[in-house]
Every structure is written in C-alpha cells, then in structure tokens.
C-alpha cells in the first residue's frame, strides 16, 4: 500500500524540537484527511519562505481535539515519531512496513 505524504510548513524552533526528539505531537486543522501511518514532510518555513530544511515524521495516533475541547471541531492532535531521512525513505519504499 502506498504511503500518503503530507507536506506541511513548520517554524524553525518547532522543527528543531522534532529533530531532537523533544516534540512528539503536532496540532493541525484536519483539512488533509490525516491517517495513522501517513508521513509528514515537515518543511521549515521562516520569514515567509521555505528554507530548504526538511524532516519526516510518521503519524502514530490521531486525537480529534473536539473529544477534549467541544468547541474545537475540525482540529486534530497528531502523535508523531520522528524519522531520519534514511528511515523515511525506507518507510515509503516498504509501504509503511517497519
């Protein structure tokens, strides 16, 4: 099965935290039909443009925020696992099998 890849913007300080393994969740508007097993291509966005720096993370769990905050329809908390570039490539090639 093909892995769905979502390219999303991320600020430098948050990307640094993902790369360091400190940030393991991402709050997002659910406008892309995220699913467990999808890959996030986190693309650094600074001063209105992409920097060229990029990292990957796989979605491991999805919490609809409305389950804990009733007035937050359409938002999700994505639990993520950071992947090195090599691990991300292997993940895509194997169809998400690890």
C-alpha positions as CSV (number, residue, x, y, z in Angstrom):
1,X,0.0,0.0,0.0
2,X,1.3,3.5,-0.9
3,X,2.2,5.8,2.0
4,X,0.4,9.2,1.9
5,X,2.8,12.1,2.4
6,X,1.6,15.4,3.7
7,X,4.0,18.4,3.1
8,X,3.4,20.9,5.9
9,X,5.1,24.2,7.0
10,X,6.8,24.3,10.4
11,X,8.7,27.1,12.2
12,X,12.4,26.6,12.9
13,X,12.1,26.2,16.7
14,X,9.5,23.5,16.3
15,X,11.4,21.6,13.6
16,X,14.5,21.7,15.9
17,X,12.4,20.1,18.7
18,X,11.1,17.4,16.3
19,X,14.6,16.6,15.1
20,X,15.9,16.5,18.7
21,X,13.1,14.1,19.7
22,X,11.6,16.5,22.1
23,X,8.4,17.4,20.1
24,X,6.2,14.3,19.6
25,X,2.9,15.9,18.7
26,X,1.5,18.3,16.1
27,X,-1.7,20.3,16.4
28,X,-3.3,20.7,13.0
29,X,-6.5,21.6,11.3
30,X,-7.8,18.4,9.9
31,X,-8.1,19.6,6.3
32,X,-6.0,16.8,4.7
33,X,-7.7,13.6,6.0
34,X,-4.7,12.6,8.1
35,X,-4.5,8.9,8.9
36,X,-2.3,6.8,11.2
37,X,0.7,5.7,9.2
38,X,0.8,8.7,7.0
39,X,4.1,10.6,6.7
40,X,4.5,14.2,7.5
41,X,7.2,16.1,5.4
42,X,8.0,18.9,7.8
43,X,9.3,21.8,5.7
44,X,11.0,24.7,7.6
45,X,9.2,28.0,7.0
46,X,10.9,31.2,8.0
47,X,10.1,34.8,7.2
48,X,7.5,33.9,4.6
49,X,9.5,31.3,2.6
50,X,10.9,27.8,2.7
51,X,14.5,27.4,3.9
52,X,15.1,24.1,2.2
53,X,15.4,22.3,5.6
54,X,13.1,19.3,5.9
55,X,12.4,16.4,8.2
56,X,10.0,13.5,8.3
57,X,7.7,12.1,10.9
58,X,5.1,9.2,10.8
59,X,1.7,9.7,12.4
60,X,1.2,7.1,15.2
61,X,-2.1,8.3,16.7
62,X,-4.8,10.9,16.0
63,X,-6.8,12.6,18.7
64,X,-9.8,14.6,17.5
65,X,-9.4,17.7,19.7
66,X,-13.2,18.0,19.9
67,X,-13.2,15.0,22.2
68,X,-11.4,17.0,24.9
69,X,-12.5,20.5,23.9
70,X,-16.0,20.6,22.5
71,X,-15.6,24.0,20.6
72,X,-12.7,22.8,18.6
73,X,-14.3,20.9,15.7
74,X,-12.0,20.2,12.8
75,X,-8.7,20.1,14.7
76,X,-6.6,17.1,15.5
77,X,-3.6,16.3,17.7
78,X,-1.2,14.1,15.7
79,X,1.2,12.0,17.7
80,X,4.3,11.6,15.6
81,X,7.5,9.6,15.6
82,X,10.5,11.4,14.0
83,X,12.3,9.6,11.2
84,X,15.8,10.2,9.8
85,X,15.9,10.8,6.1
86,X,17.1,7.2,5.5
87,X,14.3,5.8,7.7
88,X,11.7,7.9,6.0
89,X,12.9,6.7,2.6
90,X,12.8,3.0,3.8
91,X,9.3,3.7,5.3
92,X,8.0,4.9,1.9
93,X,9.7,2.2,-0.2
94,X,8.2,-0.6,2.1
95,X,4.7,1.0,2.0
96,X,4.9,1.8,5.7
97,X,6.1,-1.5,6.9
98,X,8.9,-1.3,9.5
